[in-house]
Amino acid sequence: MESNKKYVIGLDFGTDSCRALVVDTYTGREMATGVSFYPRWKAGLYCDAHNNRYRQHPLDYIESMTEAVHIALSDLKEEEIASICGLCFDTTGSTPALTDRAGMPLALCPEFAEEPDAMFILWKDHTAVREAEQINALINKRNLDYLLYEGGTYSSEWVWSKVLHIINTNVAIKDAAYAWVEHCDWMTGLVTGNTIPEQIFRSRCAAGHKAMWHASWGLPSGEVLEELN
């Protein structure tokens, strides 16, 4: 039985840190853990509490994930590490970022490395209240079904409100952006080498609840999105 042991790593990206947990797939036993705090976030960078702006740099996610996993693996034997068979992600949301054609958040481009609008927009960022009101007004005016499974009201914490706010207020980012991606989907795409916007696998929860996607109609129509901007 011991030689057939398999382990998985769970990665939880919270508001302040990334936590790694290694679990025995057969018994559920927790084998090892590791925690790494986001260095730029911890330093208070890119945030403005007065204006409810909370942004996180994609490098914080990459670096903290790497460190948390290394810490967890340091407590395992070589044969246990070799028996790790899976990796899964859990993130806070909605935490989207605007990307280039390769699906990389624009903050990873040198010219936008210090630009908060090029980073991931944290779940608790409330800079897009006006845009959320605009979205709700348009959907109600057109009597669309997009909010049928959203509780009837679209939030300033969700994808389209945040994306609309950025492209309404930052011309340079609007011109550079090609697509958007949720944090949960980008992490999975990053480690599997598949971040291309047209190819990346997207979470049904993030796309559905946060971006108004549904199998009945897909994403909001191009006509609706154009009317918003």
N, C-alpha and C positions, 0 to 999 in steps of 0.2 A: 504493500500500500504506500509506503514512504516514497518509493521510487516513482510513483505515479502522481505525486503531489503537484498541484498547479496553483499558482497564485495570481492575483490581479492587483493592480494599483488603481485606487480611486483618488482623483484630484478634485478638491473642493476649492474653488476660487471665491473667497468671501470679499467683503468690502475692504478689509485691511491686509489680508494675507492669503497665501496658498497653502493648503494642508494636503499632505500625501498620506495615504493609508494603504498598507499592503495586507491583503486578506487571503486566507486559505480558502480556496473555492469549495472544498469538500466539507470542512467543519465550520467555516465562518469565523475561525479564530483570527484575531487581529495580530499580525506578525510584527509590524513595525510602523512607525509614524514619523513624519517630518513636517516642520512648519517653517515658512519663510515669509517675512513681512515685505510688502512692496516698498522698496527704498525711496522712490520718488514721491509716492503717496504719503509715506511716513514723514517725509520732510515738508509736506504741505504744498508741494508744487502743483501748479496748473489748476488750482481750485480758488473759488471766490465765494465764500459763504454768504456774503452780503447779497450777492446776485443769484444765489442758489445754483452756482456752477460747480460741478464735481466731475473732473475728467481724470482718466488713468492712462498712463503711457503703455503701449503694448510691450515695451521692453520690461516693464515691471512684471507683467505676466510671464514672459519667457524666462527671465532671470529667477524669479521666485519659484516657478515650477521646477526649474533645473536644480535649484538648491534644495527644495523640499524633497524631491525624489532622491537626491544624493544622500541627504540625511537619513531618510528611511532605509535606503539600501545598505547604508553603513552598518546597520544592525543585523543584516542577513548573511547567511553563509553563501559561498559561491554557487553551490548547487541549488539553493533556494532562488537566488537571482536568476539562474539559468532556467528556472521553471516558471518564471512569470510569463503569462500567456495573454494578458489583456490590460487595457488601459481605458479608463472612463473619466468623463468630466462632468462637473456640476458647477454652474456659475450663477451669479445674481443677474437679474434681468428686469427690464430690458436694458441691455448695455451694448448699443450698436456703435459702429465706427464706419466712416466713409473710406472707401478703398480705391486703389488704382486698378488697372486692367488685370493685374496678376492676383488681385484679391488681397493685397497687402494694405493694412491701415496706412493712411497718408502720413502719419507721424513717423513712419519708418523711412520716409524719403528725407534726405538731408535738408531740403528747403523748408520742411514742415516739422522738423524734429522737436521744436519748442512751441509749436502752435497748438493750444488746447483744442481748437475746433477740429484738428486732425487726429485726435486721440479717441479712445473709447469714452462714450458718454455714459457715466455711471447711472445705475437705476434711480438714484435719488436726486439726480440733476433735474431741476425744475425751471430751466431757462425757456422751455417751450410751451408755457401756459397759453400764450396767445395763439400759437399754431394749433394746439389741441382744440381750442374753441373754434378755430376756422374749419378744422376737419369735421367736428361734430355738426357745425352749422350746415356745411355742404352736404353731408350724408343725410341729415334730416330733411333738408330742402328737396333733395332728389329722391327721398324715400327709398334709399338703398338698404340692402340686407347686411351690409358689412359689419354692423354692430350686433347682429342677431345673437352671436355667441360670445360677445364681449361684455355683457352686462348692460348694454344700451348706451354706454358713454365711452368715448376714446380718451385715453389718459395722456397727460403731458410727459409721462415717464416712458412712453412706448415709441417704437421705431419711427413711424412717419412724422410724429410731432417733432422729434429731435432732428431727424434728417432735414425736414422742412425749415426748422429754425436755423440750422447751419447754412443751408444754401440761400436763405433769405438775408443773412447777415454777414457772410464772408465770401466775397466774390472769388478770391484766389482759391479757396477750397472748392467752391462750386465748380470752377473751371477745371480743376484737377481731378475731381471725383468721377469715378466710373460706376461704382456700385456701393452697396452697404453690406455689412455683415454683422451678425450677432456674435458676442464674445464666445458663447458656447460652441457655435459652429466654426468659428475661426480657429479655436484651439484644436479641435478635432481635425480640421483641414490641414493645419500647420504640421502636426506630427505625422500625418499620413501622406503629406506631399500633394494635397489637392485643395488649393485655395482659389482656383479660377472661378469667378462668380457664376459662370454658366454651368459649371460642373460640380461645385461644392455641394455636399449633402447638408441639408438644413433641417433643424429640429422642427418637428410639427408643432410643438408647444410655442416656440419662439415665433415661427412664421404665422401660426394661427392666432394665438392670443395677442401677440404684440404687433403683428403686421397685417392683420385682417385677412389672412389667407384662409380659404376653405376649399375643399374638393369640388364644391358646387360651382364656384366662380373663379378660383385661383386667387391671385393677388388683386388689389384694386386696379381698375382699368387704367390704361394710359390716359384716356380722356379725363378721368377724375383727377389723376395726379397732375396733369397739365393745368387743370383749372385751379388746383391748389397753388401752383407756381407758374 
